[in-house]
Amino acid sequence: MVKNIISLVLLLVSVFLAFKHGWDTFNYKENPEAMKMMGELGITETMIPVFGGVTLLVGVLLLIPKTFFLGNVLNAISILIIMALAMRIGNFKMVLMEIPFLMMPLVLIWLKYPFLKN
């Protein structure tokens, strides 16, 4: 039961973050600091909506039990891409900040979808 509660809390946090980051990515023009960060990472203005769409897709996939694994894998891949881009420009502070967010989908995969009967 405790495992399911922990899994549910992590799932809710992951879904919230996915929708928040996806929405913020689509509204990047209102946030010049985010635009500057994405530019430093080498993410072009054409690719920004793609990242936003993938992030929103991750949020939806996490909510559906049959696509839970795929959503977590896509989430981990997107975080790894951000970490790799940050390493390429030498921003190791960003890389270190992303580690807990990388651990979250991996722990969720290990814990499995909450309250699902196997």
GROMACS elastic network, one bead per residue, 0.5 to 0.9 nm:
[ bonds ]
;  ai    aj funct       b0    kb
    1     4     6  0.51250   500
    1     5     6  0.63613   500
    1     6     6  0.87429   500
    1   115     6  0.84538   500
    2     5     6  0.50824   500
    2     6     6  0.61724   500
    2     7     6  0.84716   500
    3     6     6  0.51957   500
    3     7     6  0.60461   500
    3     8     6  0.85250   500
    3   111     6  0.69570   500
    3   114     6  0.79891   500
    4     8     6  0.59870   500
    4     9     6  0.85773   500
    4   111     6  0.76800   500
    4   112     6  0.84407   500
    4   113     6  0.79027   500
    4   115     6  0.59886   500
    4   116     6  0.88732   500
    5     9     6  0.61594   500
    5    10     6  0.85883   500
    5   114     6  0.71616   500
    5   115     6  0.84991   500
    6     9     6  0.51829   500
    6    10     6  0.61870   500
    6    11     6  0.84617   500
    6   111     6  0.84352   500
    6   114     6  0.83861   500
    7    10     6  0.51774   500
    7    11     6  0.59588   500
    7    12     6  0.85778   500
    7   107     6  0.83867   500
    7   108     6  0.62493   500
    7   111     6  0.60622   500
    7   112     6  0.72025   500
    7   113     6  0.69046   500
    7   114     6  0.55588   500
    7   115     6  0.89036   500
    8    12     6  0.61120   500
    8    13     6  0.85734   500
    8   108     6  0.89957   500
    8   113     6  0.76858   500
    8   114     6  0.54841   500
    8   115     6  0.82522   500
    9    12     6  0.51772   500
    9    13     6  0.62078   500
    9    14     6  0.85807   500
   10    13     6  0.50817   500
   10    14     6  0.60260   500
   10    15     6  0.85479   500
   10   104     6  0.70597   500
   10   105     6  0.85300   500
   10   107     6  0.86175   500
   10   108     6  0.69787   500
   11    14     6  0.50679   500
   11    15     6  0.60957   500
   11    16     6  0.84843   500
   11    62     6  0.73023   500
   11    63     6  0.80162   500
   11   104     6  0.87186   500
   11   105     6  0.85678   500
   11   108     6  0.71063   500
   11   113     6  0.81322   500
   11   114     6  0.82480   500
   12    15     6  0.51612   500
   12    16     6  0.60307   500
   12    17     6  0.85131   500
   12    63     6  0.87480   500
   13    16     6  0.51011   500
   13    17     6  0.60691   500
   13    18     6  0.85068   500
   14    17     6  0.51471   500
   14    18     6  0.60259   500
   14    19     6  0.86402   500
   14    59     6  0.73546   500
   14    62     6  0.80382   500
   14    75     6  0.89533   500
   14   101     6  0.86887   500
   14   104     6  0.75036   500
   14   105     6  0.77352   500
   15    18     6  0.50575   500
   15    19     6  0.62114   500
   15    20     6  0.84696   500
   15    56     6  0.88527   500
   15    58     6  0.77764   500
   15    60     6  0.75724   500
   15    62     6  0.66438   500
   15    63     6  0.74257   500
   16    19     6  0.53443   500
   16    20     6  0.60068   500
   16    21     6  0.84783   500
   16    59     6  0.74643   500
   17    20     6  0.50062   500
   17    21     6  0.58404   500
   17    22     6  0.81679   500
   17    59     6  0.80413   500
   18    21     6  0.53258   500
   18    22     6  0.58512   500
   18    23     6  0.84184   500
   18    55     6  0.54615   500
   18    56     6  0.59342   500
   18    57     6  0.83143   500
   18    58     6  0.65241   500
   18    59     6  0.50305   500
   18    60     6  0.87100   500
   18    75     6  0.83470   500
   19    22     6  0.50298   500
   19    23     6  0.59455   500
   19    24     6  0.83903   500
   19    55     6  0.69802   500
   19    56     6  0.54090   500
   19    57     6  0.86747   500
   19    58     6  0.84077   500
   19    59     6  0.58653   500
   19    60     6  0.85205   500
   20    23     6  0.52403   500
   20    24     6  0.60254   500
   20    25     6  0.84722   500
   20    55     6  0.89703   500
   20    56     6  0.84723   500
   21    25     6  0.59313   500
   21    26     6  0.86453   500
   21    52     6  0.73023   500
   21    55     6  0.69487   500
   21    56     6  0.79867   500
   22    25     6  0.50863   500
   22    26     6  0.64565   500
   22    27     6  0.88120   500
   22    49     6  0.87880   500
   22    51     6  0.75087   500
   22    53     6  0.65822   500
   22    54     6  0.77097   500
   22    56     6  0.50602   500
   22    57     6  0.86521   500
   22    59     6  0.86523   500
   23    26     6  0.52390   500
   23    27     6  0.63958   500
   23    28     6  0.87358   500
   23    52     6  0.68295   500
   23    53     6  0.88459   500
   23    55     6  0.86442   500
   23    56     6  0.75230   500
   24    27     6  0.50003   500
   24    28     6  0.60326   500
   24    30     6  0.88958   500
   24    31     6  0.83109   500
   24    34     6  0.87115   500
   24    52     6  0.78564   500
   25    28     6  0.51015   500
   25    29     6  0.87583   500
   25    34     6  0.81849   500
   25    35     6  0.89669   500
   25    48     6  0.66350   500
   25    49     6  0.69469   500
   25    51     6  0.73440   500
   25    52     6  0.50748   500
   25    53     6  0.86570   500
   25    55     6  0.87479   500
   26    29     6  0.81047   500
   26    48     6  0.73405   500
   26    49     6  0.59541   500
   26    51     6  0.87902   500
   26    52     6  0.58050   500
   26    53     6  0.82116   500
   27    30     6  0.58181   500
   27    31     6  0.72458   500
   28    31     6  0.52086   500
   28    32     6  0.70498   500
   28    33     6  0.86756   500
   28    34     6  0.63194   500
   28    35     6  0.59717   500
   28    48     6  0.82110   500
   29    32     6  0.62895   500
   29    34     6  0.84003   500
   29    35     6  0.68983   500
   30    34     6  0.88720   500
   30    35     6  0.88185   500
   31    34     6  0.55631   500
   31    35     6  0.65513   500
   31    36     6  0.88844   500
   32    36     6  0.60998   500
   32    37     6  0.86468   500
   33    36     6  0.50612   500
   33    37     6  0.62629   500
   33    38     6  0.86953   500
   34    37     6  0.50526   500
   34    38     6  0.61525   500
   34    39     6  0.84706   500
   35    38     6  0.52035   500
   35    39     6  0.60772   500
   35    40     6  0.86185   500
   35    45     6  0.85098   500
   36    39     6  0.50434   500
   36    40     6  0.62029   500
   36    41     6  0.87149   500
   37    40     6  0.50766   500
   37    41     6  0.63213   500
   37    42     6  0.87779   500
   37    43     6  0.88276   500
   38    41     6  0.50399   500
   38    42     6  0.63632   500
   38    43     6  0.52487   500
   38    44     6  0.75156   500
   38    45     6  0.85222   500
   38    48     6  0.81459   500
   39    42     6  0.50842   500
   39    43     6  0.55028   500
   39    44     6  0.65121   500
   39    45     6  0.80603   500
   40    43     6  0.75059   500
   40    85     6  0.89443   500
   40    86     6  0.84217   500
   40    89     6  0.75767   500
   41    44     6  0.88551   500
   41    82     6  0.78062   500
   41    85     6  0.54765   500
   41    86     6  0.59801   500
   41    88     6  0.80742   500
   41    89     6  0.68837   500
   42    85     6  0.73106   500
   42    89     6  0.88031   500
   43    46     6  0.81224   500
   43    47     6  0.62237   500
   43    48     6  0.67822   500
   43    85     6  0.87481   500
   44    47     6  0.53204   500
   44    48     6  0.65843   500
   45    48     6  0.53281   500
   45    49     6  0.78628   500
   46    49     6  0.67689   500
   46    50     6  0.77368   500
   47    50     6  0.51677   500
   47    51     6  0.64429   500
   47    52     6  0.87758   500
   48    51     6  0.52371   500
   48    52     6  0.62698   500
   48    53     6  0.86716   500
   49    53     6  0.59777   500
   49    54     6  0.85041   500
   50    53     6  0.50930   500
   50    54     6  0.61487   500
   50    55     6  0.85075   500
   51    54     6  0.51717   500
   51    55     6  0.60845   500
   51    56     6  0.86504   500
   51    78     6  0.82341   500
   52    55     6  0.51010   500
   52    56     6  0.62196   500
   52    57     6  0.85394   500
   53    56     6  0.51598   500
   53    57     6  0.60506   500
   53    58     6  0.85752   500
   54    58     6  0.61389   500
   54    59     6  0.87635   500
   54    74     6  0.80812   500
   54    75     6  0.86557   500
   54    78     6  0.83829   500
   55    58     6  0.50717   500
   55    59     6  0.65315   500
   55    60     6  0.89669   500
   55    74     6  0.85353   500
   55    75     6  0.74088   500
   55    78     6  0.80855   500
   56    59     6  0.51194   500
   56    60     6  0.65310   500
   56    61     6  0.87544   500
   57    60     6  0.51700   500
   57    61     6  0.60929   500
   57    62     6  0.85754   500
   57    71     6  0.77541   500
   58    61     6  0.50703   500
   58    62     6  0.60881   500
   58    63     6  0.88410   500
   58    68     6  0.89239   500
   58    70     6  0.82324   500
   58    72     6  0.72776   500
   58    73     6  0.89346   500
   58    74     6  0.65690   500
   58    75     6  0.62129   500
   59    62     6  0.53560   500
   59    63     6  0.68042   500
   59    71     6  0.72566   500
   59    75     6  0.87717   500
   60    63     6  0.54497   500
   60    64     6  0.69917   500
   60    67     6  0.88064   500
   60    71     6  0.78476   500
   61    64     6  0.55034   500
   61    65     6  0.80879   500
   61    66     6  0.83120   500
   61    67     6  0.52064   500
   61    68     6  0.57472   500
   61    69     6  0.83293   500
   61    70     6  0.70675   500
   61    72     6  0.81982   500
   62    65     6  0.72299   500
   62    66     6  0.88948   500
   62    67     6  0.64992   500
   62    69     6  0.75625   500
   62    70     6  0.79087   500
   62    71     6  0.50693   500
   62    72     6  0.67721   500
   62   113     6  0.87898   500
   63    66     6  0.89519   500
   63    67     6  0.78365   500
   63    68     6  0.66442   500
   63    71     6  0.86378   500
   64    67     6  0.54598   500
   64    68     6  0.58322   500
   64    71     6  0.89594   500
   65    68     6  0.50650   500
   65    69     6  0.81183   500
   65   113     6  0.63168   500
   65   114     6  0.88277   500
   65   116     6  0.78511   500
   66    69     6  0.74790   500
   66    70     6  0.84676   500
   67    70     6  0.52476   500
   67    71     6  0.61008   500
   67    72     6  0.86884   500
   68    71     6  0.51690   500
   68    72     6  0.63112   500
   68    73     6  0.87110   500
   68   108     6  0.89949   500
   68   109     6  0.80975   500
   68   112     6  0.82375   500
   68   113     6  0.68310   500
   69    72     6  0.52102   500
   69    73     6  0.62008   500
   69    74     6  0.86765   500
   69   105     6  0.88509   500
   69   108     6  0.85837   500
   69   109     6  0.62653   500
   69   112     6  0.81358   500
   69   113     6  0.84901   500
   70    73     6  0.50536   500
   70    74     6  0.61317   500
   70    75     6  0.84563   500
   71    74     6  0.52026   500
   71    75     6  0.60559   500
   71    76     6  0.86265   500
   71   105     6  0.84919   500
   72    76     6  0.61031   500
   72    77     6  0.85208   500
   72   104     6  0.86169   500
   72   106     6  0.71641   500
   72   108     6  0.73835   500
   72   109     6  0.67905   500
   73    76     6  0.51367   500
   73    77     6  0.61264   500
   73    78     6  0.86217   500
   73   105     6  0.71420   500
   73   106     6  0.79858   500
   73   109     6  0.83979   500
   74    77     6  0.50174   500
   74    78     6  0.60989   500
   74    79     6  0.85834   500
   75    78     6  0.52404   500
   75    79     6  0.62890   500
   75    80     6  0.86464   500
   75   102     6  0.79936   500
   75   105     6  0.66661   500
   76    79     6  0.51431   500
   76    80     6  0.61264   500
   76    81     6  0.86419   500
   76   101     6  0.81902   500
   76   102     6  0.56264   500
   76   103     6  0.81088   500
   76   104     6  0.83715   500
   76   105     6  0.60706   500
   76   106     6  0.73093   500
   77    81     6  0.61739   500
   77    82     6  0.87053   500
   77   102     6  0.86390   500
   78    81     6  0.50656   500
   78    82     6  0.63652   500
   78    83     6  0.86712   500
   79    82     6  0.51018   500
   79    83     6  0.61660   500
   79    84     6  0.85949   500
   79    98     6  0.70086   500
   79    99     6  0.85905   500
   79   101     6  0.73286   500
   79   102     6  0.60682   500
   80    84     6  0.60197   500
   80    85     6  0.85256   500
   80    98     6  0.85011   500
   80   102     6  0.73238   500
   81    84     6  0.50651   500
   81    85     6  0.61388   500
   81    86     6  0.85114   500
   82    85     6  0.51617   500
   82    86     6  0.61144   500
   82    87     6  0.85915   500
   82    94     6  0.87561   500
   82    95     6  0.79663   500
   82    98     6  0.82327   500
   83    86     6  0.50484   500
   83    87     6  0.61091   500
   83    88     6  0.85937   500
   83    91     6  0.89104   500
   83    92     6  0.85184   500
   83    94     6  0.72131   500
   83    96     6  0.84085   500
   83    98     6  0.68158   500
   83    99     6  0.85145   500
   84    87     6  0.50273   500
   84    88     6  0.61517   500
   84    89     6  0.88777   500
   84    95     6  0.78782   500
   85    88     6  0.50620   500
   85    89     6  0.66603   500
   85    90     6  0.87407   500
   85    91     6  0.86779   500
   85    95     6  0.89933   500
   86    89     6  0.54034   500
   86    90     6  0.61790   500
   86    91     6  0.50514   500
   86    92     6  0.67337   500
   86    93     6  0.86295   500
   86    94     6  0.64560   500
   86    95     6  0.62080   500
   87    91     6  0.56893   500
   87    92     6  0.60076   500
   87    94     6  0.83674   500
   87    95     6  0.67012   500
   88    91     6  0.76831   500
   89    92     6  0.85939   500
   90    93     6  0.86883   500
   91    94     6  0.56761   500
   91    95     6  0.67380   500
   92    96     6  0.61503   500
   92    97     6  0.84965   500
   93    96     6  0.52179   500
   93    97     6  0.62004   500
   93    98     6  0.87519   500
   94    98     6  0.62303   500
   94    99     6  0.89505   500
   95    98     6  0.52636   500
   95    99     6  0.67202   500
   96    99     6  0.54450   500
   96   100     6  0.81940   500
   97   100     6  0.68964   500
   97   101     6  0.78590   500
   98   101     6  0.51989   500
   98   102     6  0.62008   500
   98   103     6  0.87650   500
   99   103     6  0.62411   500
   99   104     6  0.88243   500
  100   103     6  0.50040   500
  100   104     6  0.63761   500
  101   104     6  0.52898   500
  101   105     6  0.74693   500
  102   105     6  0.62760   500
  102   106     6  0.69375   500
  103   106     6  0.51771   500
  103   107     6  0.60095   500
  103   108     6  0.85026   500
  104   107     6  0.52236   500
  104   108     6  0.61181   500
  104   109     6  0.86752   500
  105   109     6  0.61304   500
  105   110     6  0.86102   500
  106   109     6  0.51566   500
  106   110     6  0.63748   500
  106   111     6  0.87330   500
  107   111     6  0.60876   500
  107   112     6  0.84314   500
  108   111     6  0.50034   500
  108   112     6  0.58049   500
  108   113     6  0.73839   500
  109   112     6  0.51150   500
  109   113     6  0.77061   500
  111   114     6  0.77392   500
  112   115     6  0.89775   500
  112   116     6  0.82581   500
  113   116     6  0.60494   500
  114   117     6  0.88553   500
